[in-house]
């Protein structure tokens, strides 16, 4: 309003009626529906394995960040740069990759942390959601036995309000390494058997010679 710099854009034939508390009310002349533009509520979900995992085992932590606005309830949240494409696709019958089919939408960042039973914090990392499903996933390898509270936080941006979710993860002791008993190798009697067989053959041969001489 003061500099002329564009804040957001949506292609359509709309007539603005009022702006209040950060929301713009306008009528879409294409379909006659009244639209309200503004920050949308979001919902973050989070899941981790329901069984205890051994210390040192890599675990997958997954979840979603979804738009809870009435007009696109349950749709994936997208980045600020992808917002126009997303809204035009959902409400203006535009292609999901833009009118020129050259846009790849992006998701939003999610920060994951783990809090131990003693209040200590472990930074798991930051990952991005998928713009076409709203899901995210990250791997983590706990190095200490404990019952952790895993937290996923979406800080919000100019398009969405913030949201977070928590879940629990139990890390149990790593299994003790298995020690195999020392295998006793039986003695090899092969040569002894061969030697005995040869001796028997020789003895039989000698007896045969003696018998023949006697005759």
ROMARBA-709569 format. One record per residue: residue number from 1; residue in three letters; x, z, y of N, C-alpha, C in turn; chain. Coordinates in steps of 0.2 Angstrom, whole numbers, plus 5000, padded with zeros to 4 digits. Layout:
<recs>
<NUM; 'Ala'; <X; Z; Y>; <X; Z; Y>; <X; Z; Y>; 'A'>
...
</recs>
This chain:
<recs>
<1; 'Unk'; <5004; 5000; 4994>; <5000; 5000; 5000>; <5004; 5000; 5006>; 'A'>
<2; 'Unk'; <5010; 5003; 5006>; <5014; 5004; 5012>; <5020; 4999; 5012>; 'A'>
<3; 'Unk'; <5022; 4996; 5006>; <5028; 4991; 5006>; <5026; 4985; 5003>; 'A'>
<4; 'Unk'; <5020; 4984; 5000>; <5018; 4978; 4997>; <5021; 4977; 4990>; 'A'>
<5; 'Unk'; <5025; 4981; 4988>; <5028; 4981; 4981>; <5022; 4981; 4976>; 'A'>
<6; 'Unk'; <5022; 4977; 4971>; <5017; 4977; 4965>; <5018; 4983; 4961>; 'A'>
<7; 'Unk'; <5013; 4987; 4959>; <5013; 4993; 4955>; <5010; 4991; 4948>; 'A'>
<8; 'Unk'; <5005; 4987; 4948>; <5003; 4984; 4941>; <4998; 4978; 4943>; 'A'>
<9; 'Unk'; <4997; 4974; 4937>; <4993; 4968; 4938>; <4989; 4967; 4932>; 'A'>
<10; 'Unk'; <4983; 4965; 4933>; <4979; 4962; 4928>; <4975; 4956; 4930>; 'A'>
<11; 'Unk'; <4975; 4951; 4926>; <4972; 4945; 4928>; <4965; 4945; 4926>; 'A'>
<12; 'Unk'; <4961; 4943; 4931>; <4953; 4943; 4930>; <4950; 4943; 4937>; 'A'>
<13; 'Unk'; <4944; 4942; 4937>; <4940; 4942; 4943>; <4936; 4949; 4944>; 'A'>
<14; 'Unk'; <4940; 4953; 4948>; <4937; 4960; 4949>; <4936; 4961; 4956>; 'A'>
<15; 'Unk'; <4931; 4965; 4957>; <4929; 4967; 4964>; <4930; 4975; 4965>; 'A'>
<16; 'Unk'; <4935; 4977; 4968>; <4937; 4984; 4969>; <4931; 4988; 4973>; 'A'>
<17; 'Unk'; <4929; 4994; 4971>; <4924; 4997; 4975>; <4926; 5004; 4978>; 'A'>
<18; 'Unk'; <4930; 5007; 4974>; <4933; 5014; 4977>; <4939; 5016; 4973>; 'A'>
<19; 'Unk'; <4943; 5020; 4977>; <4949; 5023; 4974>; <4949; 5030; 4976>; 'A'>
<20; 'Unk'; <4950; 5034; 4971>; <4950; 5041; 4972>; <4953; 5045; 4966>; 'A'>
<21; 'Unk'; <4957; 5050; 4968>; <4961; 5054; 4963>; <4965; 5050; 4958>; 'A'>
<22; 'Unk'; <4968; 5045; 4961>; <4972; 5041; 4957>; <4969; 5036; 4952>; 'A'>
<23; 'Unk'; <4962; 5035; 4953>; <4958; 5030; 4949>; <4955; 5025; 4954>; 'A'>
<24; 'Unk'; <4955; 5018; 4951>; <4952; 5013; 4955>; <4946; 5011; 4951>; 'A'>
<25; 'Unk'; <4940; 5010; 4954>; <4934; 5008; 4951>; <4933; 5001; 4954>; 'A'>
<26; 'Unk'; <4932; 4996; 4949>; <4931; 4989; 4950>; <4926; 4986; 4945>; 'A'>
<27; 'Unk'; <4922; 4981; 4948>; <4918; 4977; 4943>; <4921; 4971; 4941>; 'A'>
<28; 'Unk'; <4921; 4969; 4935>; <4923; 4963; 4932>; <4917; 4958; 4933>; 'A'>
<29; 'Unk'; <4919; 4953; 4936>; <4913; 4948; 4937>; <4913; 4943; 4931>; 'A'>
<30; 'Unk'; <4917; 4943; 4927>; <4917; 4939; 4921>; <4911; 4942; 4916>; 'A'>
<31; 'Unk'; <4911; 4949; 4915>; <4907; 4952; 4910>; <4902; 4957; 4913>; 'A'>
<32; 'Unk'; <4903; 4958; 4920>; <4898; 4962; 4923>; <4899; 4970; 4922>; 'A'>
<33; 'Unk'; <4904; 4971; 4918>; <4906; 4978; 4917>; <4910; 4982; 4922>; 'A'>
<34; 'Unk'; <4909; 4988; 4923>; <4912; 4992; 4928>; <4919; 4995; 4925>; 'A'>
<35; 'Unk'; <4924; 4994; 4928>; <4931; 4996; 4925>; <4934; 5002; 4929>; 'A'>
<36; 'Unk'; <4937; 5006; 4926>; <4940; 5012; 4930>; <4948; 5011; 4928>; 'A'>
<37; 'Unk'; <4952; 5010; 4932>; <4959; 5009; 4931>; <4963; 5016; 4933>; 'A'>
<38; 'Unk'; <4967; 5019; 4929>; <4971; 5025; 4930>; <4974; 5027; 4924>; 'A'>
<39; 'Unk'; <4978; 5033; 4925>; <4981; 5036; 4919>; <4977; 5037; 4913>; 'A'>
<40; 'Unk'; <4979; 5036; 4907>; <4975; 5037; 4902>; <4977; 5043; 4898>; 'A'>
<41; 'Unk'; <4973; 5047; 4894>; <4975; 5052; 4890>; <4978; 5049; 4884>; 'A'>
<42; 'Unk'; <4983; 5053; 4881>; <4986; 5051; 4875>; <4986; 5057; 4869>; 'A'>
<43; 'Unk'; <4987; 5055; 4863>; <4987; 5059; 4858>; <4993; 5058; 4853>; 'A'>
<44; 'Unk'; <4997; 5063; 4852>; <5003; 5062; 4848>; <5002; 5065; 4841>; 'A'>
<45; 'Unk'; <5003; 5062; 4836>; <5003; 5065; 4829>; <5010; 5066; 4826>; 'A'>
<46; 'Unk'; <5011; 5070; 4821>; <5017; 5071; 4818>; <5016; 5073; 4811>; 'A'>
<47; 'Unk'; <5020; 5071; 4806>; <5020; 5073; 4799>; <5027; 5074; 4797>; 'A'>
<48; 'Unk'; <5028; 5078; 4792>; <5035; 5080; 4788>; <5033; 5081; 4781>; 'A'>
<49; 'Unk'; <5038; 5081; 4777>; <5036; 5083; 4770>; <5033; 5089; 4769>; 'A'>
<50; 'Unk'; <5028; 5090; 4764>; <5024; 5096; 4763>; <5028; 5101; 4758>; 'A'>
<51; 'Unk'; <5033; 5098; 4755>; <5037; 5102; 4750>; <5043; 5104; 4753>; 'A'>
<52; 'Unk'; <5047; 5109; 4751>; <5053; 5111; 4753>; <5058; 5106; 4752>; 'A'>
<53; 'Unk'; <5063; 5105; 4756>; <5068; 5100; 4755>; <5075; 5104; 4754>; 'A'>
<54; 'Unk'; <5079; 5101; 4750>; <5086; 5105; 4750>; <5090; 5104; 4756>; 'A'>
<55; 'Unk'; <5094; 5109; 4758>; <5099; 5108; 4763>; <5103; 5102; 4762>; 'A'>
<56; 'Unk'; <5104; 5098; 4767>; <5109; 5092; 4767>; <5105; 5086; 4765>; 'A'>
<57; 'Unk'; <5099; 5087; 4763>; <5095; 5081; 4761>; <5092; 5077; 4768>; 'A'>
<58; 'Unk'; <5092; 5071; 4768>; <5089; 5067; 4774>; <5082; 5067; 4773>; 'A'>
<59; 'Unk'; <5078; 5068; 4778>; <5071; 5068; 4778>; <5068; 5064; 4783>; 'A'>
<60; 'Unk'; <5062; 5060; 4782>; <5059; 5056; 4786>; <5054; 5060; 4790>; 'A'>
<61; 'Unk'; <5054; 5059; 4797>; <5049; 5062; 4801>; <5045; 5057; 4804>; 'A'>
<62; 'Unk'; <5038; 5057; 4804>; <5034; 5051; 4806>; <5028; 5053; 4810>; 'A'>
<63; 'Unk'; <5026; 5049; 4814>; <5020; 5050; 4818>; <5017; 5044; 4822>; 'A'>
<64; 'Unk'; <5013; 5046; 4827>; <5010; 5041; 4831>; <5009; 5043; 4838>; 'A'>
<65; 'Unk'; <5009; 5039; 4843>; <5007; 5040; 4850>; <5001; 5035; 4852>; 'A'>
<66; 'Unk'; <4995; 5038; 4853>; <4990; 5033; 4854>; <4986; 5034; 4860>; 'A'>
<67; 'Unk'; <4983; 5029; 4863>; <4979; 5029; 4869>; <4972; 5032; 4868>; 'A'>
<68; 'Unk'; <4970; 5037; 4872>; <4964; 5041; 4871>; <4959; 5039; 4876>; 'A'>
<69; 'Unk'; <4960; 5034; 4880>; <4956; 5031; 4885>; <4949; 5029; 4882>; 'A'>
<70; 'Unk'; <4944; 5030; 4885>; <4937; 5028; 4881>; <4937; 5020; 4880>; 'A'>
<71; 'Unk'; <4940; 5016; 4884>; <4940; 5009; 4883>; <4944; 5006; 4878>; 'A'>
<72; 'Unk'; <4950; 5010; 4876>; <4954; 5008; 4871>; <4956; 5014; 4866>; 'A'>
<73; 'Unk'; <4951; 5017; 4864>; <4952; 5023; 4860>; <4956; 5022; 4854>; 'A'>
<74; 'Unk'; <4962; 5025; 4853>; <4965; 5024; 4847>; <4970; 5019; 4847>; 'A'>
<75; 'Unk'; <4971; 5015; 4852>; <4975; 5009; 4852>; <4982; 5012; 4854>; 'A'>
<76; 'Unk'; <4988; 5008; 4852>; <4994; 5011; 4853>; <4996; 5011; 4860>; 'A'>
<77; 'Unk'; <5000; 5016; 4862>; <5003; 5016; 4869>; <5008; 5011; 4870>; 'A'>
<78; 'Unk'; <5009; 5008; 4875>; <5014; 5003; 4876>; <5018; 5005; 4883>; 'A'>
<79; 'Unk'; <5024; 5002; 4884>; <5028; 5003; 4890>; <5025; 5001; 4896>; 'A'>
<80; 'Unk'; <5027; 5003; 4902>; <5025; 5001; 4908>; <5025; 4993; 4909>; 'A'>
<81; 'Unk'; <5031; 4990; 4907>; <5031; 4983; 4907>; <5027; 4979; 4903>; 'A'>
<82; 'Unk'; <5024; 4982; 4898>; <5020; 4979; 4893>; <5012; 4980; 4894>; 'A'>
<83; 'Unk'; <5011; 4984; 4899>; <5004; 4987; 4901>; <4999; 4981; 4903>; 'A'>
<84; 'Unk'; <5002; 4976; 4907>; <4997; 4971; 4909>; <4995; 4966; 4903>; 'A'>
<85; 'Unk'; <5000; 4965; 4899>; <4999; 4961; 4893>; <4994; 4965; 4888>; 'A'>
<86; 'Unk'; <4995; 4971; 4887>; <4991; 4975; 4883>; <4983; 4975; 4885>; 'A'>
<87; 'Unk'; <4982; 4976; 4892>; <4976; 4977; 4894>; <4972; 4970; 4894>; 'A'>
<88; 'Unk'; <4976; 4965; 4896>; <4973; 4958; 4896>; <4971; 4956; 4889>; 'A'>
<89; 'Unk'; <4975; 4958; 4884>; <4974; 4956; 4877>; <4967; 4960; 4875>; 'A'>
<90; 'Unk'; <4967; 4967; 4876>; <4961; 4971; 4874>; <4955; 4969; 4878>; 'A'>
<91; 'Unk'; <4955; 4967; 4884>; <4949; 4967; 4888>; <4948; 4960; 4891>; 'A'>
<92; 'Unk'; <4953; 4956; 4891>; <4952; 4949; 4895>; <4952; 4943; 4890>; 'A'>
<93; 'Unk'; <4953; 4945; 4883>; <4953; 4939; 4878>; <4960; 4935; 4879>; 'A'>
<94; 'Unk'; <4965; 4938; 4882>; <4971; 4934; 4882>; <4975; 4935; 4876>; 'A'>
<95; 'Unk'; <4980; 4931; 4874>; <4984; 4931; 4868>; <4988; 4938; 4868>; 'A'>
<96; 'Unk'; <4990; 4941; 4863>; <4993; 4947; 4862>; <5001; 4946; 4865>; 'A'>
<97; 'Unk'; <5003; 4940; 4865>; <5010; 4939; 4867>; <5010; 4935; 4874>; 'A'>
<98; 'Unk'; <5004; 4936; 4878>; <5004; 4933; 4885>; <5002; 4926; 4885>; 'A'>
<99; 'Unk'; <5000; 4923; 4890>; <4997; 4917; 4891>; <5002; 4911; 4889>; 'A'>
<100; 'Unk'; <5009; 4913; 4890>; <5014; 4908; 4889>; <5017; 4909; 4882>; 'A'>
<101; 'Unk'; <5014; 4914; 4878>; <5016; 4916; 4871>; <5024; 4918; 4871>; 'A'>
<102; 'Unk'; <5026; 4921; 4876>; <5033; 4923; 4877>; <5035; 4930; 4878>; 'A'>
<103; 'Unk'; <5030; 4934; 4877>; <5030; 4942; 4878>; <5031; 4946; 4872>; 'A'>
<104; 'Unk'; <5035; 4950; 4871>; <5036; 4955; 4865>; <5035; 4962; 4868>; 'A'>
<105; 'Unk'; <5029; 4965; 4867>; <5028; 4971; 4870>; <5032; 4977; 4867>; 'A'>
<106; 'Unk'; <5033; 4982; 4871>; <5037; 4987; 4869>; <5033; 4994; 4868>; 'A'>
<107; 'Unk'; <5035; 4999; 4864>; <5032; 5005; 4864>; <5034; 5010; 4869>; 'A'>
<108; 'Unk'; <5033; 5016; 4867>; <5035; 5022; 4872>; <5040; 5027; 4868>; 'A'>
<109; 'Unk'; <5044; 5030; 4872>; <5049; 5035; 4869>; <5046; 5041; 4867>; 'A'>
<110; 'Unk'; <5048; 5044; 4861>; <5046; 5050; 4859>; <5053; 5055; 4858>; 'A'>
<111; 'Unk'; <5053; 5061; 4860>; <5058; 5065; 4859>; <5056; 5070; 4854>; 'A'>
<112; 'Unk'; <5061; 5071; 4849>; <5060; 5075; 4843>; <5065; 5081; 4843>; 'A'>
<113; 'Unk'; <5062; 5087; 4842>; <5067; 5093; 4842>; <5064; 5097; 4836>; 'A'>
<114; 'Unk'; <5069; 5102; 4834>; <5067; 5106; 4828>; <5069; 5113; 4831>; 'A'>
<115; 'Unk'; <5064; 5118; 4830>; <5065; 5125; 4832>; <5066; 5129; 4826>; 'A'>
<116; 'Unk'; <5071; 5133; 4825>; <5072; 5137; 4819>; <5068; 5144; 4820>; 'A'>
<117; 'Unk'; <5068; 5148; 4815>; <5064; 5154; 4815>; <5067; 5159; 4820>; 'A'>
<118; 'Unk'; <5073; 5158; 4822>; <5077; 5163; 4827>; <5076; 5160; 4834>; 'A'>
<119; 'Unk'; <5072; 5155; 4835>; <5072; 5152; 4841>; <5077; 5147; 4843>; 'A'>
<120; 'Unk'; <5082; 5145; 4839>; <5087; 5140; 4841>; <5084; 5133; 4841>; 'A'>
<121; 'Unk'; <5087; 5129; 4845>; <5084; 5122; 4846>; <5089; 5117; 4843>; 'A'>
<122; 'Unk'; <5087; 5113; 4839>; <5091; 5107; 4837>; <5088; 5101; 4839>; 'A'>
<123; 'Unk'; <5092; 5097; 4843>; <5090; 5090; 4845>; <5090; 5085; 4840>; 'A'>
<124; 'Unk'; <5084; 5083; 4837>; <5084; 5078; 4832>; <5086; 5071; 4835>; 'A'>
<125; 'Unk'; <5083; 5069; 4840>; <5084; 5063; 4843>; <5078; 5060; 4847>; 'A'>
<126; 'Unk'; <5079; 5054; 4850>; <5074; 5050; 4853>; <5072; 5044; 4850>; 'A'>
<127; 'Unk'; <5066; 5042; 4849>; <5065; 5036; 4845>; <5059; 5032; 4849>; 'A'>
<128; 'Unk'; <5058; 5026; 4848>; <5053; 5022; 4851>; <5047; 5021; 4846>; 'A'>
<129; 'Unk'; <5041; 5021; 4849>; <5035; 5019; 4845>; <5035; 5011; 4844>; 'A'>
<130; 'Unk'; <5031; 5009; 4840>; <5030; 5002; 4839>; <5024; 5000; 4844>; 'A'>
<131; 'Unk'; <5024; 4995; 4848>; <5019; 4993; 4852>; <5013; 4990; 4849>; 'A'>
<132; 'Unk'; <5013; 4988; 4843>; <5008; 4985; 4839>; <5005; 4989; 4834>; 'A'>
<133; 'Unk'; <5007; 4996; 4834>; <5004; 5000; 4829>; <5004; 5007; 4832>; 'A'>
<134; 'Unk'; <5008; 5009; 4836>; <5009; 5015; 4839>; <5013; 5020; 4835>; 'A'>
<135; 'Unk'; <5016; 5018; 4829>; <5019; 5023; 4825>; <5026; 5024; 4827>; 'A'>
<136; 'Unk'; <5030; 5029; 4824>; <5037; 5030; 4825>; <5039; 5034; 4819>; 'A'>
<137; 'Unk'; <5046; 5033; 4818>; <5049; 5037; 4813>; <5056; 5038; 4814>; 'A'>
<138; 'Unk'; <5059; 5044; 4812>; <5066; 5046; 4813>; <5068; 5050; 4807>; 'A'>
<139; 'Unk'; <5075; 5049; 4805>; <5078; 5053; 4800>; <5082; 5059; 4803>; 'A'>
<140; 'Unk'; <5082; 5064; 4799>; <5085; 5070; 4800>; <5088; 5074; 4794>; 'A'>
<141; 'Unk'; <5094; 5076; 4795>; <5097; 5080; 4789>; <5099; 5087; 4791>; 'A'>
<142; 'Unk'; <5094; 5091; 4789>; <5095; 5099; 4791>; <5102; 5101; 4788>; 'A'>
<143; 'Unk'; <5105; 5105; 4792>; <5112; 5108; 4789>; <5111; 5116; 4788>; 'A'>
<144; 'Unk'; <5105; 5118; 4789>; <5104; 5126; 4788>; <5097; 5127; 4785>; 'A'>
<145; 'Unk'; <5097; 5132; 4780>; <5091; 5134; 4777>; <5087; 5138; 4782>; 'A'>
<146; 'Unk'; <5080; 5136; 4783>; <5076; 5139; 4787>; <5069; 5136; 4787>; 'A'>
<147; 'Unk'; <5064; 5139; 4790>; <5058; 5136; 4791>; <5057; 5134; 4799>; 'A'>
<148; 'Unk'; <5057; 5127; 4799>; <5058; 5124; 4806>; <5051; 5122; 4809>; 'A'>
<149; 'Unk'; <5050; 5123; 4815>; <5044; 5120; 4819>; <5047; 5113; 4822>; 'A'>
<150; 'Unk'; <5044; 5108; 4820>; <5046; 5101; 4822>; <5042; 5099; 4828>; 'A'>
<151; 'Unk'; <5044; 5097; 4833>; <5040; 5095; 4839>; <5042; 5088; 4841>; 'A'>
<152; 'Unk'; <5036; 5084; 4842>; <5037; 5077; 4845>; <5033; 5077; 4852>; 'A'>
<153; 'Unk'; <5037; 5075; 4857>; <5035; 5075; 4864>; <5035; 5068; 4867>; 'A'>
<154; 'Unk'; <5029; 5066; 4870>; <5029; 5060; 4874>; <5028; 5063; 4881>; 'A'>
<155; 'Unk'; <5033; 5061; 4885>; <5033; 5064; 4892>; <5027; 5061; 4897>; 'A'>
<156; 'Unk'; <5025; 5055; 4895>; <5020; 5052; 4899>; <5024; 5047; 4904>; 'A'>
<157; 'Unk'; <5020; 5043; 4908>; <5023; 5039; 4913>; <5018; 5037; 4918>; 'A'>
<158; 'Unk'; <5019; 5031; 4921>; <5014; 5029; 4926>; <5008; 5027; 4924>; 'A'>
<159; 'Unk'; <5007; 5026; 4917>; <5001; 5023; 4914>; <4998; 5029; 4910>; 'A'>
<160; 'Unk'; <5002; 5033; 4907>; <4999; 5038; 4902>; <5000; 5045; 4904>; 'A'>
<161; 'Unk'; <4996; 5050; 4902>; <4997; 5057; 4903>; <5002; 5059; 4897>; 'A'>
<162; 'Unk'; <5005; 5065; 4897>; <5009; 5067; 4892>; <5005; 5070; 4886>; 'A'>
<163; 'Unk'; <5008; 5070; 4880>; <5005; 5074; 4874>; <5011; 5076; 4869>; 'A'>
<164; 'Unk'; <5009; 5080; 4865>; <5014; 5082; 4860>; <5011; 5085; 4854>; 'A'>
<165; 'Unk'; <5015; 5085; 4848>; <5012; 5088; 4842>; <5018; 5092; 4838>; 'A'>
<166; 'Unk'; <5016; 5096; 4834>; <5020; 5100; 4830>; <5019; 5100; 4823>; 'A'>
<167; 'Unk'; <5023; 5101; 4819>; <5022; 5102; 4811>; <5028; 5107; 4809>; 'A'>
<168; 'Unk'; <5028; 5109; 4803>; <5033; 5113; 4800>; <5037; 5109; 4794>; 'A'>
<169; 'Unk'; <5043; 5112; 4793>; <5047; 5109; 4788>; <5051; 5115; 4785>; 'A'>
<170; 'Unk'; <5051; 5115; 4779>; <5055; 5121; 4775>; <5061; 5118; 4772>; 'A'>
<171; 'Unk'; <5067; 5121; 4774>; <5073; 5119; 4771>; <5075; 5124; 4766>; 'A'>
<172; 'Unk'; <5076; 5123; 4760>; <5078; 5127; 4755>; <5086; 5126; 4753>; 'A'>
<173; 'Unk'; <5089; 5131; 4749>; <5096; 5130; 4747>; <5097; 5124; 4743>; 'A'>
<174; 'Unk'; <5102; 5121; 4744>; <5104; 5115; 4740>; <5106; 5118; 4733>; 'A'>
<175; 'Unk'; <5104; 5114; 4728>; <5105; 5116; 4721>; <5112; 5117; 4719>; 'A'>
<176; 'Unk'; <5114; 5121; 4715>; <5121; 5122; 4713>; <5123; 5116; 4709>; 'A'>
<177; 'Unk'; <5129; 5114; 4710>; <5132; 5109; 4706>; <5132; 5110; 4699>; 'A'>
<178; 'Unk'; <5130; 5106; 4695>; <5130; 5107; 4688>; <5137; 5105; 4685>; 'A'>
<179; 'Unk'; <5140; 5111; 4681>; <5146; 5110; 4678>; <5145; 5109; 4670>; 'A'>
<180; 'Unk'; <5147; 5103; 4668>; <5147; 5101; 4661>; <5152; 5105; 4657>; 'A'>
<181; 'Unk'; <5150; 5107; 4651>; <5155; 5111; 4647>; <5160; 5106; 4645>; 'A'>
<182; 'Unk'; <5166; 5108; 4644>; <5172; 5104; 4642>; <5170; 5101; 4635>; 'A'>
<183; 'Unk'; <5171; 5095; 4634>; <5169; 5092; 4627>; <5176; 5092; 4623>; 'A'>
<184; 'Unk'; <5175; 5095; 4617>; <5180; 5095; 4612>; <5180; 5089; 4608>; 'A'>
<185; 'Unk'; <5186; 5085; 4609>; <5187; 5079; 4605>; <5189; 5080; 4598>; 'A'>
<186; 'Unk'; <5186; 5078; 4593>; <5188; 5079; 4586>; <5194; 5075; 4585>; 'A'>
<187; 'Unk'; <5198; 5078; 4580>; <5204; 5074; 4578>; <5203; 5068; 4575>; 'A'>
<188; 'Unk'; <5207; 5063; 4576>; <5206; 5056; 4574>; <5210; 5056; 4567>; 'A'>
<189; 'Unk'; <5206; 5055; 4561>; <5208; 5055; 4555>; <5209; 5048; 4552>; 'A'>
<190; 'Unk'; <5208; 5043; 4556>; <5208; 5036; 4554>; <5214; 5034; 4551>; 'A'>
<191; 'Unk'; <5220; 5036; 4554>; <5227; 5034; 4550>; <5228; 5038; 4544>; 'A'>
<192; 'Unk'; <5225; 5044; 4544>; <5226; 5048; 4537>; <5222; 5045; 4532>; 'A'>
<193; 'Unk'; <5216; 5043; 4534>; <5211; 5039; 4529>; <5214; 5033; 4526>; 'A'>
<194; 'Unk'; <5217; 5029; 4531>; <5220; 5023; 4529>; <5226; 5024; 4525>; 'A'>
<195; 'Unk'; <5230; 5029; 4527>; <5236; 5030; 4523>; <5234; 5032; 4516>; 'A'>
<196; 'Unk'; <5229; 5037; 4515>; <5227; 5039; 4508>; <5224; 5033; 4504>; 'A'>
<197; 'Unk'; <5220; 5028; 4508>; <5218; 5022; 4504>; <5223; 5018; 4502>; 'A'>
<198; 'Unk'; <5229; 5017; 4506>; <5234; 5013; 4504>; <5238; 5016; 4498>; 'A'>
<199; 'Unk'; <5239; 5023; 4498>; <5242; 5027; 4492>; <5238; 5026; 4486>; 'A'>
<200; 'Unk'; <5231; 5026; 4487>; <5227; 5025; 4481>; <5228; 5018; 4478>; 'A'>
<201; 'Unk'; <5228; 5013; 4482>; <5229; 5006; 4480>; <5236; 5006; 4477>; 'A'>
<202; 'Unk'; <5241; 5008; 4480>; <5248; 5008; 4476>; <5248; 5011; 4470>; 'A'>
<203; 'Unk'; <5245; 5017; 4469>; <5245; 5021; 4463>; <5241; 5017; 4458>; 'A'>
<204; 'Unk'; <5235; 5014; 4459>; <5232; 5010; 4455>; <5236; 5004; 4452>; 'A'>
<205; 'Unk'; <5239; 5001; 4457>; <5243; 4995; 4455>; <5249; 4997; 4451>; 'A'>
<206; 'Unk'; <5252; 5003; 4452>; <5258; 5005; 4447>; <5255; 5006; 4440>; 'A'>
<207; 'Unk'; <5249; 5010; 4440>; <5246; 5011; 4433>; <5245; 5004; 4430>; 'A'>
<208; 'Unk'; <5242; 5000; 4434>; <5241; 4993; 4431>; <5247; 4990; 4428>; 'A'>
<209; 'Unk'; <5252; 4990; 4432>; <5259; 4987; 4429>; <5261; 4991; 4423>; 'A'>
<210; 'Unk'; <5261; 4997; 4423>; <5263; 5001; 4417>; <5259; 4999; 4411>; 'A'>
<211; 'Unk'; <5252; 4999; 4412>; <5248; 4997; 4406>; <5250; 4990; 4404>; 'A'>
<212; 'Unk'; <5251; 4986; 4408>; <5253; 4979; 4406>; <5259; 4979; 4402>; 'A'>
<213; 'Unk'; <5264; 4983; 4404>; <5271; 4983; 4401>; <5270; 4986; 4394>; 'A'>
<214; 'Unk'; <5266; 4991; 4394>; <5265; 4995; 4387>; <5262; 4990; 4382>; 'A'>
<215; 'Unk'; <5257; 4985; 4385>; <5254; 4981; 4380>; <5260; 4975; 4378>; 'A'>
</recs>
